[in-house]
Amino acid sequence: MIPTSPTRPLPPMFPSLTAFKPCDLPTLLSSLQPIATLLDTLSDVAFFIKDSEARYVFVNQTLALRCGFKQREDLLGLTADQVFPARYGPLYTEQDRRVLSTGRELVDQLELHLYLGNQPVWCLTHKLALHNEQGQIVGLAGISRDLQLPQSNHPAFQKLAAVDAHIRRHFARPISLAELTAIAG
């Protein structure tokens, strides 16, 4: 338990991602090694760290496997345009370079990823610039989290499916919100 007093409030439960202390990349990478196998268990999250040249310097096994590599280490030193299909890879590398040049955080960017076997997966991607003690950008950290497909056993699914079917049947005419609300119940 964290001791508190009127002069020492509780720390925030979820501090902002931008509140990270300055770091040097080698120290960060070595500090991640003890939890690398834990990050590998995130089957719906691709986790990565890239250097200032947008090259992968740390990835979880999920990302490696999805990109057709057997081991995480096989992906290291490559950029997204060397790993992903030609239609998407250069876009991801350009996105990385924007984060690296501006320091602006990329938040919940909706992306379609084509993984091994051209399997499409919709993801939300988040990227954060990493700064050293002098304030220089030394790399970026990011995640791409899979969006889950609708679950047909969810209580709202049948109602939404009925609304979707109605819109598809009557797309050629104006449809009111009241009409859709009545269908959804």
Secondary structure, DSSP 8 states (H G I E B T S, - for coil): ----BTTB----SS--GGG-----HHHHHHHHGGGHHHHHT-TTEEEEEEETTS-EEEE-HHHHHHTT-SSGGGGTT--HHHHS-TTTHHHHHHHHHHHHHH---EEEEEEEEEEGGGEEEEEEEEEEEEE-TTS-EEEEEEEEEE-----TTSTTHHHHHHHHHHHHHTTTS---HHHHHHHH-
